[in-house]
Structure formats: C-alpha cells, structure tokens
Amino acid sequence: LRFFKNKVGLDVTYYDQTTKNQILGVEISKASGYDKRILNAGKITNKGIEVSLTGTPVDLASGFKWEVGLNYARNRNLVVELAEGLDTYTLQERRGLISVAKVGQPYGTLYGIGFVHAPDGQIVYKDGLPLVDNTPQILGNVQPKWTGGFSNTFTYKRFVLSGLIDAKIGGDFYDEGTATARWTGQYAETAIGREEGVIGKGVVNIGSTEKPEYIANDVIIAANQFYGYNNPRRYHEAAIFDGSYVKLREMSFGYKIPERLTKKLKIQNAKFSIVGRNLAILFKNTPHIDPEVDRFGANAQGFSYGELPNSRSMGVNLNLGF
C-alpha cells in the first residue's frame, strides 16, 4: 500500500504455516548396535506477522531528503506432534539442561532445575538460601517475542548519511560462562558481602505449605554459600538469561561522485562510503556478554559458554554502476 503520493508505504504479511515430516534422530535400544533411528516425522505450526513501513518525511527542493524504514516481525510456533509414541525430542543437552521440541510447547523450550517461586515470581528462601525445586521445569524458550529494525537515510546533494538499528526482544539462553564466573567468584558483583554476608533478594514463607504467607527475606548468609547457587551444573535457572538486545548495527557516510567524472571512465554512477558495522549495543539484559551468541547453531540454539562477541568493523566501500 502507498499513501500521500508515494511518500508512505506499508506492507503487511500474515502467515499460518504447517511443517511436516522433519528429519528426527530418535534414540533406540543400544542392544540394536545403534544409538538412533533416523525417520521423517513431526508436525510444527508457525503463525506470525511481518510489517514493513517506509516513508519520506522530508524531500526539499534544496536537495535534502530524509527517508525512514521500520520493520517488525513476530512468530509463534507450536509442536503439534512428533513420531508415534514420542512426545518430547531433545534438541540439545548441556549440564543436564535440555532444549526440547515437546508436543504442546513452542519449539526450543528449555527444561532444567530451578528455584521455588512465590505466586508473584519472587524466589523463596529458607535459612538464607534459595529453595531448589529438583523436578525439571520450564525455564525459558529460545524463540524471541519479536524482532525489528529502524533505518534512517539523510541525503543532501551528493552526501548520504545512513544508519540502521535492529532489535531482538525476548528469547532465553543458557549462559554457562556468566553463571560459572559468579559461582567461582570471578565477577565484581561477587565481592559484595564477602566480609559481612549477603541477603538474597526474595521472600520467606512464614506460613505453612498449605497456607503460605510470604515476607521479604532478611536472613544474612555467607557470601560463598550464597554465590554457590549460581553453579550452572546444578542450578540451571541461575544461568538462564534474557537474550534481548537493541544494536546500532550499521552506519555509513557516503559521497556520490559527480557524473562528469564517472562518464570519462564509462561508469554510470559511483559512490564512495565509509562504513561501520556492529558499532554499539544500545540495550541488553545480560550483565556481561553480548547476548547475540549461539554456541551450537542450527536447532541447538540457546547455549553459550565463552564465545567471542561479534566484532566491530570499519571499512570503505566503492560502489560502481555500469
């Protein structure tokens, strides 16, 4: 759709797709001499919307133009069925935490050992330490809630300045590196309370199991005991982080070379630009690392341990049109 003499454009796509017969490696009895049996099975639905909005807020006779672009995408998937007799398929396992395709759940659900929580979501403490629920529970999902981007291009005569911001909101991951560093006292935040002790943020149940009554936790505990509950090999929830981010993905400044110069070289147009990529993280919920990580890739998303961050780069471009 185009509005206001093509100054505003809107594209909207809604989709509802069903994917069947994925390739699954299903575990079988070791007595057969094999670990897995490869078969085509499964059914997954994907429903979502993609929106792209473009516009030219300013276009002056002096040669100044401002162009903007905004895009948004949201996808919701669901595992409807797997192989016959199978309702859970393990995509990846690490330290007992698993990412699974489970019937009735979104693809990439993370299961592991977590803490006991009050109805309002706060961690429940006893004797100054978090209560642990030893029954594996849902700790998150690798799928983002939505992704998007925002671009701006400013043109004045032969000069062009452009920038791109992109975002991924939601999507959890298991950051073994950060949790291990906290567990072993390597990060600065673990220096808090080393002398005087730590009071964990959460609540204490002063009622009964049947009729709980929660008040703020006020019990001081030794720091080494408290930070020990960050052990990602035992307490998986301590290593689950929100992978949201907003990044200044790219900026460029260019100059369009005059036609009187390019014609001599039989070139229709030419543009020289200085370009920077992965310039800054504007927002993130992870305390120490770039959340745009993926240790195993493919269907085993949602795991991290010591990966190098995306590098910032600067360079020059020369675009020629013949």
KEVEXZA-253729 format. One record per residue: residue number from 1; residue in one letter; y, z, x of N, C-alpha, C, O in turn. Coordinates in steps of 0.2 Angstrom, whole numbers. Atoms other than C-alpha are relative to their C-alpha. Example, Ala and Ser with C-alpha at 12.3 -4.5 7.8 and 13.67 -1.06 7.14 Angstrom:
REM KEVEXZA-253729
NODE  resi  resn    n_y    n_z    n_x   ca_y   ca_z   ca_x    c_y    c_z    c_x    o_y    o_z    o_x
NODE     1     A     -6      0      4    -22     39     62      6      0      4      5      3      9
NODE     2     S     -6     -1     -4     -5     36     68      5      3     -4     11      4     -1
REM end
This chain:
REM KEVEXZA-253729
NODE  resi  resn    n_y    n_z    n_x   ca_y   ca_z   ca_x    c_y    c_z    c_x    o_y    o_z    o_x
NODE     1     L     -6      0      4      0      0      0      6      0      4      6      3     10
NODE     2     R     -7      0     -4     18     -4      6      5      1     -5      5     -1    -10
NODE     3     F     -6     -2      5     34      3     -1      6     -1      4      7     -2     10
NODE     4     F     -7      1     -3     53      1      2      0     -5      5      2     -4     11
NODE     5     K      0      6     -4     52    -16      9     -3      0      6     -1     -1     12
NODE     6     N      4      0     -6     38    -13     20      2      6      5     -1      6     11
NODE     7     K     -2     -5     -5     46      2     28     -5      6      0     -5     10      5
NODE     8     V      5     -5      1     32     14     22     -6     -3     -2     -7     -7     -6
NODE     9     G      6      3      2     14     10     22     -5      6     -1     -5     11      3
NODE    10     L      5     -6      2     -1     21     15     -6     -3     -1     -7     -8     -5
NODE    11     D      7      2      1    -19     18     17     -5      6     -1     -4     11      3
NODE    12     V      5     -5      2    -32     29      9     -7     -2     -1     -8     -7     -4
NODE    13     T      7      2      0    -51     28     11     -4      7     -2     -3     12      1
NODE    14     Y      4     -5      2    -63     39      2     -7     -3      0     -9     -8     -2
NODE    15     Y      7      2     -1    -82     38      6     -5      5     -2     -3     11     -2
NODE    16     D      6     -4      2    -98     45      0     -6     -4      2     -9     -8     -1
NODE    17     Q      5      4     -3   -112     40     11     -7      5      1     -6     11      1
NODE    18     T      7     -4     -1   -131     45     12     -4     -4      6     -5    -10      5
NODE    19     T      4      2     -5   -140     43     28     -7      2      0     -9      8     -1
NODE    20     K      7     -1      0   -159     42     28     -4     -2      6     -2     -6     10
NODE    21     N      5      2     -5   -174     42     40      3      0      7      3     -5     11
NODE    22     Q     -2     -1     -6   -166     49     55     -6      1      5    -12      3      2
NODE    23     I      6     -1     -5   -177     50     71      0      7      2      4     10      5
NODE    24     L      1     -8     -1   -184     68     72     -6      1      5    -11     -2      4
NODE    25     G      6     -2     -4   -195     75     86     -2      7     -3      0     12     -1
NODE    26     V      3     -6      3   -205     88     76     -5      3      4    -10      0      6
NODE    27     E      5     -3     -4   -214    101     85     -7      0     -3     -8      1     -9
NODE    28     I      7      0      3   -233    101     83     -4      5      5     -2      7     10
NODE    29     S      5     -4     -4   -248    111     90     -1     -2      7     -2     -8      8
NODE    30     K      1      2     -7   -249    112    109     -7     -2      1     -9     -5      6
NODE    31     A      7      2     -1   -268    110    106     -1     -7      0     -6    -10      2
NODE    32     S      1      7      1   -265     92    102      1     -4      7      0     -9      8
NODE    33     G     -2      3     -6   -259     89    120      7     -2      0      9     -5      6
NODE    34     Y     -7      3      0   -241     85    115      4      6     -3      2     10     -6
NODE    35     D     -4     -5      2   -226     95    111      3     -2     -7      4      3    -11
NODE    36     K     -3      2      6   -218     85     97     -3     -7     -2     -7    -10      1
NODE    37     R      2      6      3   -222     71     85      7     -4     -2     11     -1     -6
NODE    38     I     -6      3      2   -208     58     83     -1     -4     -7     -6     -8     -8
NODE    39     L      0      3      6   -205     52     65      7     -2     -3     12      1     -1
NODE    40     N     -6      1      4   -192     45     53      0      4     -6     -4      3    -10
NODE    41     A      0     -4      6   -187     57     40      7      3      0     11      2      4
NODE    42     G     -7     -4      1   -172     67     33      5     -4     -4      4    -10     -5
NODE    43     K     -5      3      4   -158     64     22      7      4      0      6     10     -1
NODE    44     I     -6     -4     -1   -140     69     25      6     -4     -4      6    -10     -3
NODE    45     T     -6      3      4   -124     66     14      6      1      4      7      7      7
NODE    46     N     -6     -1     -3   -107     63     21      6     -2     -5      5     -8     -8
NODE    47     K     -6      2      5    -91     64      9      6      2      4      7      7      7
NODE    48     G     -6     -2     -3    -74     63     15      6     -5     -2      5     -9     -6
NODE    49     I     -6      4      1    -56     55     15      3     -1      7      3      4     11
NODE    50     E     -4      1     -6    -46     47     28      7     -3     -3      7     -8     -7
NODE    51     V     -7      1      2    -27     45     26      4     -3      6      4      1     11
NODE    52     S     -4      3     -5    -15     34     36      7     -1     -3      7     -5     -7
NODE    53     L     -7      1      3      4     35     33      4     -3      6      4      1     11
NODE    54     T     -5      3     -5     16     24     43      7     -1     -3      7     -2     -9
NODE    55     G     -6      2      2     34     21     42      5     -1      5      4      0     11
NODE    56     T     -5      1     -5     50     16     50      7      3     -3     10      0     -7
NODE    57     P     -5     -3      2     63     29     46      7     -3      2     12     -3     -2
NODE    58     V     -6      2     -2     77     21     56     -1     -7      3     -6     -8      7
NODE    59     D      0      7     -3     80      2     60      7     -2      0      9     -5     -5
NODE    60     L     -7      1      0     98     -1     66      1     -7      3     -3     -9      7
NODE    61     A     -1      6     -3    106    -17     70      2      0      7      2     -5     11
NODE    62     S     -2     -1     -7    111    -10     87     -6      0      4     -5      0     10
NODE    63     G      6      0     -4     93    -11     92     -4      6      1     -9      6      4
NODE    64     F      4     -7      0     87      7     89     -4      0     -6     -3     -2    -11
NODE    65     K      5     -1      6     71      9     79     -4      6      2     -6      7      7
NODE    66     W      4     -6      0     61     24     75     -6     -1     -4     -5     -2    -10
NODE    67     E      6      1      4     43     22     70     -5      6      0     -6      9      6
NODE    68     V      4     -5      0     31     35     65     -7     -1     -4     -7     -6     -7
NODE    69     G      7      1      2     12     36     61     -3      7     -1     -3     11      3
NODE    70     L      4     -7      1      2     51     53     -7     -2     -3     -7     -6     -8
NODE    71     N      6      1      3    -16     51     50     -4      7     -1     -3     11      3
NODE    72     Y      3     -6      1    -28     64     43     -7     -2     -2     -8     -7     -6
NODE    73     A      7      1      2    -47     64     41     -4      6     -1     -3     11      2
NODE    74     R      4     -6      1    -59     76     33     -7     -2     -3     -7     -7     -7
NODE    75     N      7      2      1    -78     75     32     -4      6     -2     -3     12      1
NODE    76     R      4     -5      2    -90     86     23     -7     -3      0     -9     -7     -4
NODE    77     N      7      2      0   -109     84     26     -5      5     -2     -3     11     -2
NODE    78     L      5     -5      3   -124     92     19     -7     -3      2     -9     -9      1
NODE    79     V      7      2     -1   -143     91     25     -3      1     -7     -4      7     -9
NODE    80     V      3      0      6   -152     87      9     -7      1      1    -10      5     -3
NODE    81     E      8     -1     -2   -170     85     16     -1     -2      7      2     -6     10
NODE    82     L      2      2     -7   -179     84     32     -7     -3     -1     -9     -6     -6
NODE    83     A      7      2      1   -198     80     35     -3      4     -5     -1     10     -7
NODE    84     E      4     -3      5   -211     85     22     -2      7      3     -5      7      9
NODE    85     G      2     -7     -2   -214    104     24      5      3      5      3      9      8
NODE    86     L     -5     -2     -5   -199    106     36      7      1     -4     10     -3     -7
NODE    87     D     -6     -1      3   -183    114     30      6      2      6     12      2      4
NODE    88     T     -5     -1     -5   -175    118     47     -2     -4      7     -8     -4      8
NODE    89     Y      2      4     -7   -174    107     63      5      2      5     11      2      4
NODE    90     T     -4     -3     -5   -167    114     79      3     -6      4     -1    -10      7
NODE    91     L     -4      5     -4   -154    103     87      1      2      7      0     -2     12
NODE    92     Q     -1     -3     -7   -151    114    102      0      7      0      1     11     -5
NODE    93     E      1     -7      0   -155    131    108      3      2      7      2     -1     12
NODE    94     R     -3     -3     -6   -146    142    121      0      8      0      4     10     -5
NODE    95     R      0     -7      0   -150    160    125     -2      3     -7      1      9     -9
NODE    96     G      2     -2      6   -158    162    108      5     -2     -6      3     -1    -12
NODE    97     L     -4      3      6   -143    155     98     -2     -7     -1     -3    -11      4
NODE    98     I      2      7      2   -148    139     89      5     -4     -4      8     -1     -8
NODE    99     S     -3      5      4   -139    124     82     -5     -4     -4     -9     -6     -1
NODE   100     V      6      2      4   -149    118     67      3     -5     -5      9     -5     -7
NODE   101     A     -1      4      7   -150    105     53     -4      3     -5    -11      3     -4
NODE   102     K      3     -4      4   -155    116     39      1     -3     -7      7     -4     -9
NODE   103     V     -1      2      7   -158    110     21      5      5     -4      3     11     -4
NODE   104     G     -4     -4      4   -144    116     10      6      2      4     11      5      1
NODE   105     Q     -6     -3     -4   -132    119     25      3     -7      3      0    -12      4
NODE   106     P     -3      6     -4   -120    107     34     -3     -1      7     -6      4     10
NODE   107     Y      3      1     -7   -126     99     50      3      3      5      9      4      6
NODE   108     G     -3     -4     -6   -124    109     66      2      7     -2      7      9      1
NODE   109     T     -2     -7      1   -124    126     59     -3      5      5     -9      3      8
NODE   110     L      2     -5     -6   -125    140     72     -3      6     -3      0     10     -6
NODE   111     Y      4     -6      2   -138    154     70     -1      4      6     -3      2     11
NODE   112     G      1     -4     -6   -139    169     81      1      8     -2      2      9     -8
NODE   113     I     -1     -7      1   -137    188     82      7      2      0     11      0      4
NODE   114     G     -7     -2      1   -121    195     76      1      8     -2     -4     12     -1
NODE   115     F     -2     -7      2   -112    211     71      0      2     -7      0     -3    -11
NODE   116     V     -1     -2      7   -112    221     55      7     -1     -2     12      2      2
NODE   117     H     -7      1      2    -96    217     45      1      3     -7     -3      3    -11
NODE   118     A     -2     -3      6    -87    226     31      2     -6     -5      2    -12     -3
NODE   119     P     -2      6      5    -83    216     15      6     -4      2      7    -10      0
NODE   120     D     -6      3     -2    -66    212     22     -1     -4      6      4     -7      9
NODE   121     G      2      4     -7    -74    204     38      1      4      6     -1      1     11
NODE   122     Q     -1     -4     -6    -70    218     50     -7      3      2    -11      4     -1
NODE   123     I      6     -3     -3    -83    224     62     -1      7     -1      4     11     -1
NODE   124     V      2     -7      1    -92    240     58     -2      3      6     -6      1     10
NODE   125     Y      2     -4     -6    -93    253     72     -4      6     -2     -3      9     -7
NODE   126     K      3     -6      0   -104    268     75      0      3      7     -2      0     11
NODE   127     D      0     -4     -6   -101    281     88      4     -4      6      3     -4     12
NODE   128     G     -4      4     -5    -88    269     96     -2     -7      1      2    -11      5
NODE   129     L      3      6     -2    -99    254     97     -1     -4     -6     -3     -2    -11
NODE   130     P      1      4      5   -101    239     86     -8      0     -3    -12      1      1
NODE   131     L      6      0      3   -116    239     74     -3     -7      1      1    -12     -1
NODE   132     V      3      6     -1   -128    225     78     -5     -2     -6     -9      3     -8
NODE   133     D      4      2      5   -137    215     64     -6     -4      4     -4    -10      6
NODE   134     N      5      3     -4   -154    210     73     -3     -6     -4     -7     -9     -1
NODE   135     T      3      6      4   -158    197     59      5     -6      1     11     -5      0
NODE   136     P     -5      6     -1   -151    180     64      3     -2     -6      1     -2    -12
NODE   137     Q     -4      1      6   -137    175     53      5     -6      2      5     -8      8
NODE   138     I     -4      6     -2   -125    160     52      7      3      3     10      8      1
NODE   139     L     -6     -2     -4   -111    162     65      6     -5      0     11     -3      2
NODE   140     G     -5      5      0   -102    146     63     -3     -7     -1     -9     -8     -3
NODE   141     N      2      7      0   -103    127     62      4     -4      4     10     -3      5
NODE   142     V     -4      4     -5    -98    114     74      4     -5     -3      9     -8      1
NODE   143     Q     -4      5      4    -90    102     61      7      3     -1      8      8     -3
NODE   144     P     -7     -2      1    -71    103     61      2     -1     -8     -2     -4    -11
NODE   145     K     -2      0      7    -62    106     44      4     -7     -1      3    -10     -6
NODE   146     W     -3      7      0    -51     91     48      3     -2      7      4      2     11
NODE   147     T     -3      3     -6    -44     80     62      6     -4     -2      7     -7     -8
NODE   148     G     -6      4      1    -27     71     63      4     -1      6      3      1     11
NODE   149     G     -5      2     -5    -13     64     73      6     -2     -2      7     -4     -8
NODE   150     F     -7      1      2      5     61     73      3     -4      6      4     -1     12
NODE   151     S     -3      4     -5     14     47     83      7     -2     -1      9     -2     -7
NODE   152     N     -7      2      1     32     43     86      1     -6      6     -1     -5     11
NODE   153     T     -2      5     -4     39     27     94      8     -1     -1     10     -3     -6
NODE   154     F     -8      2      1     58     25     98      1     -6      5     -1     -6     11
NODE   155     T     -2      7     -4     64      8    104      8      0      0     11      0     -6
NODE   156     Y     -8      1     -1     82      5    110      0     -6      5     -1     -6     11
NODE   157     K      0      6     -4     84    -13    115     -6     -1      4    -11     -3      1
NODE   158     R      6      1     -4     72    -15    129     -4      6      2     -9      5      6
NODE   159     F      3     -6     -2     67      3    132     -4      3     -6     -2      2    -12
NODE   160     V      5     -3      5     52     11    122     -3      6      3     -6      7      8
NODE   161     L      2     -7     -2     48     29    122     -5      2     -6     -3      1    -12
NODE   162     S      5     -1      5     32     34    113     -4      6      1     -5      8      7
NODE   163     G      4     -6     -1     21     50    110     -5      1     -5     -4     -2    -11
NODE   164     L      6     -1      5      5     55    102     -2      7      0     -4     10      6
NODE   165     I      3     -7      1      0     72     96     -6      0     -4     -6     -3    -10
NODE   166     D      6      0      4    -18     74     90     -3      8     -1     -1     12      3
NODE   167     A      3     -7      2    -27     89     82     -7      0     -3     -9     -5     -6
NODE   168     K      7     -2      3    -44     96     78      0      7     -3      1     11      1
NODE   169     I      0     -7      3    -44    111     66     -7      2     -3    -10     -2     -7
NODE   170     G      7     -3      2    -60    121     64     -5     -3      5     -4     -7      9
NODE   171     G      6      2     -4    -77    118     72     -1      6      5      3      7      9
NODE   172     D      1     -6     -5    -85    133     81     -4     -3      6     -8     -8      5
NODE   173     F      5      1     -6    -94    133     98     -1      6      3      2     11      3
NODE   174     Y      3     -6     -4   -104    145    109      3     -1      7      0     -5     11
NODE   175     D     -3      0     -6    -94    148    124     -3      6      5      0     11      5
NODE   176     E      4     -5     -4   -106    157    136      4      2      6      3      8      8
NODE   177     G     -4     -2     -6    -94    157    150      5      5     -1      5     10      3
NODE   178     T     -5     -6      2    -80    167    142     -3      6     -1     -1     11      1
NODE   179     A      4     -6      2    -92    179    135     -3      4      6     -3     10      7
NODE   180     T      3     -3     -6   -101    182    152      5      3      4      4      8      7
NODE   181     A     -6     -3     -4    -84    184    161      2      7     -3      4     11      1
NODE   182     R     -2     -7      3    -79    198    148     -6      5      1     -4     11      3
NODE   183     W      5     -5     -1    -96    206    149     -1      3      7     -2      9      8
NODE   184     T      1     -2     -7    -96    207    168      7      2      3      7      4      9
NODE   185     G     -6     -3     -2    -78    212    169      5     -4      4      8     -2      8
NODE   186     Q     -4      4     -5    -70    197    177      7     -2     -3     11     -4      1
NODE   187     Y     -6      2      3    -56    193    165      5      6     -1      3     12     -1
NODE   188     A     -5     -5      0    -40    203    165      0      5     -6      1     11     -6
NODE   189     E      0     -4      6    -42    209    147     -5      6      1     -5     11     -3
NODE   190     T      5     -6     -1    -57    220    153      2      5      4     -1     10      5
NODE   191     A     -3     -5     -4    -46    230    164      3      5     -5      4     11     -3
NODE   192     I     -3     -5      5    -39    238    148     -5      6     -2    -11      4     -4
NODE   193     G      4     -5      1    -46    255    146     -5      2      5    -10      7      3
NODE   194     R      5     -1     -5    -56    256    162      0      8      2     -5     11      4
NODE   195     E     -1     -7     -2    -49    274    165      0      4     -6     -4      9     -6
NODE   196     E     -1     -5      6    -45    281    148     -5     -2     -6     -6      2    -11
NODE   197     G      4      2      6    -58    271    137      3     -4     -5      9     -6     -4
NODE   198     V     -2      5      5    -57    259    123     -2      2     -7     -7      5     -8
NODE   199     I      2     -1      7    -56    260    104      0     -7     -3      4    -11     -3
NODE   200     G      2      6      3    -64    245     96      4     -1     -6      5      3    -11
NODE   201     K     -4      1      6    -54    236     83     -5     -2     -6     -9     -7     -6
NODE   202     G      5      1      6    -64    238     66      0      6     -4      5     10     -4
NODE   203     V      1     -6      5    -70    251     54     -6      4      1    -11      2      4
NODE   204     V      6     -4      0    -82    265     52     -1      2     -7      3      3    -11
NODE   205     N      2     -2      7    -92    269     37     -1      8      0     -6     10      3
NODE   206     I      0     -7      1    -89    287     32     -4      2     -7     -5      8     -8
NODE   207     G      4     -1      6    -99    285     16     -7     -1      1    -10      1      7
NODE   208     S      7      1     -1   -117    281     13     -1     -8      0      3    -12     -1
NODE   209     T      1      7      0   -126    264     14      0     -3     -7      3     -8     -8
NODE   210     E      0      2      7   -127    263     -5      7      0     -2      9     -5     -6
NODE   211     K     -7      0      2   -109    268     -7      5      1      6      7      6      8
NODE   212     P     -4      0     -6    -99    263      9      7      2     -1     10      0     -6
NODE   213     E     -7     -2      0    -82    270     12      3     -1      7      1      2     12
NODE   214     Y     -2      2     -7    -73    262     27      7      3      2     12      2     -2
NODE   215     I     -6     -2     -3    -59    269     38      1     -3      7     -4     -5      9
NODE   216     A     -1      4     -7    -51    262     54     -4      4      5     -4     10      5
NODE   217     N      4     -3     -5    -62    266     69      5      3      5     10      0      7
NODE   218     D     -4     -4     -5    -54    279     81     -4      3      5     -1      8      8
NODE   219     V      4     -3     -5    -68    283     92      1     -3      7      0     -9      8
NODE   220     I     -1      3     -7    -65    281    111     -7      0      3    -11      4      3
NODE   221     I      6      1     -3    -79    274    121      1     -3      7      6     -6      8
NODE   222     A     -1      2     -7    -81    270    140      0     -8      0     -3    -11     -4
NODE   223     A     -1      7      0    -75    253    144     -6     -5      2     -7    -10     -1
NODE   224     N      6      4     -2    -91    247    152     -5     -1     -5     -8     -6     -6
NODE   225     Q      4      0      6   -101    251    137      3     -5     -5     -1     -9     -8
NODE   226     F     -4      4      5    -88    243    125     -1     -8      2     -3    -12     -2
NODE   227     Y      0      7     -2    -87    226    135     -7     -2      1     -8     -8      1
NODE   228     G      7      2      0   -106    226    137     -2     -4     -6     -7     -8     -6
NODE   229     Y      2      3      6   -106    220    119      2     -7      0      2    -11     -5
NODE   230     N     -2      7     -1    -99    203    125     -6     -4      3     -5    -10      4
NODE   231     N      6      3     -3   -116    199    133     -2     -6     -5     -5     -4    -10
NODE   232     P      2      6      4   -119    181    126     -7     -1     -1    -10     -5     -5
NODE   233     R      8      0      1   -138    183    129     -3      4     -5     -9      4     -7
NODE   234     R      2     -5      5   -139    197    117      4      0     -6      1      0    -12
NODE   235     Y     -5      0      5   -124    197    106      3     -7     -1      9     -8      1
NODE   236     H     -3      7      0   -121    179    101      7     -1     -3     11     -5     -1
NODE   237     E     -6      1      3   -107    182     90      6      1      4     12     -2      3
NODE   238     A     -6     -1     -4    -96    188    104      2     -6      4      7     -6      7
NODE   239     A     -2      6     -4    -97    171    112      2     -6     -5      2    -12     -3
NODE   240     I     -2      5      5    -93    161     96      8      0     -1     11      5     -2
NODE   241     F     -7      1      0    -75    154     96      2     -6     -4     -2    -11     -5
NODE   242     D     -3      5      4    -64    143     85      2     -6      5      6     -4      9
NODE   243     G     -2      5     -4    -63    126     93      6     -4     -2      7    -10      1
NODE   244     S     -6      4      2    -46    121     85      4     -1      6      5      3     11
NODE   245     Y     -5      1     -5    -33    113     96      5     -5     -3      4     -9     -8
NODE   246     V     -5      5      1    -17    103     95      3     -2      7      5      2     11
NODE   247     K     -2      3     -7    -13     92    110      5     -5      0      6     -9     -4
NODE   248     L     -5      5     -2      1     82    117     -5     -5      4     -5     -5     10
NODE   249     R      5      4     -3    -12     68    120      3     -6      5      0     -7     10
NODE   250     E     -2      6     -4     -1     54    127      8     -1     -1     11      0     -6
NODE   251     M     -7      2      0     17     50    131      1     -6      5     -2     -7     10
NODE   252     S     -1      5     -4     24     34    138      7     -2      0     10     -2     -6
NODE   253     F     -7      3      0     41     26    143     -1     -7      3     -3     -7      9
NODE   254     G      1      6     -2     42      8    145      6     -5      0     11     -3     -4
NODE   255     Y     -6      5      0     54     -7    148     -3     -7     -1     -8     -9      3
NODE   256     K      2      7      1     52    -24    141      4     -5      5     10     -5      4
NODE   257     I     -3      5     -5     55    -37    155      3     -6     -4      0     -9     -8
NODE   258     P     -3      6      4     68    -50    149     -4     -6      1     -7     -8      6
NODE   259     E      4      7      0     61    -67    144      2     -5      5     -2     -9      7
NODE   260     R     -2      5     -5     72    -76    156     -4      1      7     -4     -4     11
NODE   261     L      4     -2     -6     62    -68    170     -8     -2     -1    -11     -5      3
NODE   262     T      8      1      1     44    -70    162     -1     -7     -1     -6    -10      1
NODE   263     K      1      7      1     47    -88    157     -1     -4      7     -5     -9      7
NODE   264     K      1      3     -7     48    -93    176     -7      1      2     -9     -3      6
NODE   265     L      7     -1     -2     30    -86    178     -4     -2     -6    -10     -1     -5
NODE   266     K      4      2      5     24    -94    162     -3      5     -4     -9      5     -6
NODE   267     I      2     -6      4     22    -77    153      4      1     -6     11      1     -5
NODE   268     Q     -4     -1      6     27    -75    135      4      7      0     10      7     -2
NODE   269     N     -3     -7      0     31    -56    137     -3      4      5     -9      3      7
NODE   270     A      2     -5     -5     29    -42    149      3      7     -1      9      7     -3
NODE   271     K     -3     -7      1     31    -23    148     -3      4      6     -9      4      7
NODE   272     F      2     -5     -5     31    -10    162      1      7     -3      6      8     -6
NODE   273     S     -1     -7      3     27      8    157     -3      5      5     -7      4      9
NODE   274     I      3     -6     -3     24     25    164     -3      4     -5      0      5    -10
NODE   275     V      5     -3      5     10     34    155     -3      6      2     -5      7      8
NODE   276     G      4     -7     -1      4     52    154     -5      1     -5     -3      1    -11
NODE   277     R      5     -1      5    -12     57    146     -2      8      1     -2     10      6
NODE   278     N      2     -7      0    -18     75    141      5      4      3      4      8      8
NODE   279     L     -6     -3     -3     -1     82    145      0      7     -1      2     11      3
NODE   280     A     -1     -7      2     -2     99    136     -4      2     -6     -5     -2    -10
NODE   281     I      3     -3      6    -11    110    124      5      4     -3      7      9     -1
NODE   282     L     -5     -3      4      1    115    111     -2      6     -4      2     10     -6
NODE   283     F      2     -5      4    -10    126    101     -8      0      1    -11     -5      2
NODE   284     K      7     -1      0    -28    133    103     -1      8     -2      3     12     -1
NODE   285     N      2     -6      1    -38    148     98     -5      3      5     -6      9      4
NODE   286     T      5     -2     -5    -49    150    113      5      3      5     10      1      7
NODE   287     P     -5     -4     -5    -42    163    126      0     -3      7      6     -1     10
NODE   288     H      0      2     -7    -46    155    142     -1     -7      2      1    -10      7
NODE   289     I      2      7     -1    -53    137    141      3     -5     -5      5     -3    -10
NODE   290     D     -1      6      5    -49    120    134     -5      0     -5    -11     -2     -3
NODE   291     P      5      0      5    -58    120    118     -3     -7     -1     -8     -7     -5
NODE   292     E      3      7      1    -62    101    119     -5      0      5     -5     -4     10
NODE   293     V      5      0     -5    -78    104    128     -7     -2     -4     -7     -1    -10
NODE   294     D      7      2      3    -96     98    125     -5      0      5     -5     -5      9
NODE   295     R      4      0     -6   -109    103    137     -6     -5     -1     -8     -8      4
NODE   296     F      6      4      0   -124     94    130      1     -7     -3     -3    -12     -2
NODE   297     G     -1      6      3   -117     80    119     -4     -2     -5     -9      2     -7
NODE   298     A      4      3      6   -124     69    105     -1      5     -5      4      8     -8
NODE   299     N      1     -4      6   -132     80     92      0      7      2     -1     12     -2
NODE   300     A      0     -7     -3   -131     96    103      7      2      1      8      5      6
NODE   301     Q     -7     -2     -1   -113     99    101      1      7     -1     -4     11     -4
NODE   302     G     -2     -7      1   -105    116    101     -3      5      5     -3     11      4
NODE   303     F      2     -4     -6   -110    123    118      4     -1      6      6     -7      7
NODE   304     S     -4      0     -6   -100    127    133     -2      5      5     -4     11      3
NODE   305     Y      1     -4     -6   -103    135    150      3     -2      6     -1     -6     10
NODE   306     G     -3      2     -6    -91    132    164      2     -7      1      2     -9      7
NODE   307     E     -2      7      0    -87    114    160      7     -1      3     12      4      1
NODE   308     L     -7      1     -2    -71    107    169      4     -2     -6      1     -6    -10
NODE   309     P     -4      3      6    -57    104    157      2     -7      1      1    -10      6
NODE   310     N     -3      7     -1    -50     87    153      6      0      5     10      4      4
NODE   311     S     -5      1     -5    -39     81    167      6     -3     -3      6     -7     -7
NODE   312     R     -6      3      2    -21     77    165      1     -6      5      0     -5     11
NODE   313     S      0      6     -5    -17     60    172      7     -3     -1     10     -3     -7
NODE   314     M     -6      4      0     -1     50    176     -1     -7      3     -5     -7      8
NODE   315     G      1      7     -3      0     31    179      5     -5     -3      9     -3     -6
NODE   316     V     -4      5      2      8     15    177     -4     -6     -4     -9     -7     -2
NODE   317     N      3      6      4      4      0    165      5     -6      1     11     -5      0
NODE   318     L     -3      7      0      9    -18    166     -3     -4     -5     -9     -7     -3
NODE   319     N      3      4      5      6    -27    150      3     -7      0      9     -8      0
NODE   320     L     -3      7      0      7    -46    151     -3     -4     -6     -9     -3     -8
NODE   321     G      2      4      6      6    -58    136      1     -8      2      6    -10      4
NODE   322     F     -1      7     -2      2    -77    139      0     -4     -6      0    -10     -6
REM end
